Structure formats: C-alpha cells, structure tokens
Amino acid sequence: MQLKHLDLLYLHWPFVDITGDREFNHNPLEEVWADMESCVTKGYVKHLGISNFNGQLIMELLSFAKIKPVALQNEIHPYLPNNQVV
C-alpha cells in the first residue's frame, strides 16, 4: 500500500485465520485488542475503532483496553434501531 501508517484500524469481530479444515479459530478479545494496541505503539496505526459491537462487548473491551477505541461503527436503521448501543 506504500503508506507510512493507517489512520484507523477497525476490529469487526475477534476472529483470526481459518485453519486447513475451514474452521474459525476464536481468540479472546483481550488478546486481539492487545495485538491491535501494539500496532499503535509501533506506529503502524494512529487510532483504533470497533465495528458491530454490542453494549456487553464494549464494556468488556473498556475494562482492559489501554488504548480506548475512538470510533464505533454499527448498523442502524428503522428495521434495526440498535437502541442499546445508541
């Protein structure tokens, strides 16, 4: 991409690589977020964000995050008002 850094890196959901048998490996949110924080520390990324997190996941993340997310991207429309997060 020939960039010095990314402005914002989103975590959509804490899943990682697919194994040879096409099953998702689930990593704990705390581990995934720590890896993302290291990208900020190393200067690869300026800010971190989350996408499609519900209230419970947001509260869990905030309980251990050293770097708080600066953005929350969620699907919201008349058929899915997502009142808990809003």
Protein Blocks (a to p, Z undefined) as FASTA:
>chain_A
ZZabdfbdcdfbacddddfkopacdddfklmmmmmmmmmmnopafbdcdehiafklmmmm
mmmpmbdcfbdcddddfklnolmmZZ
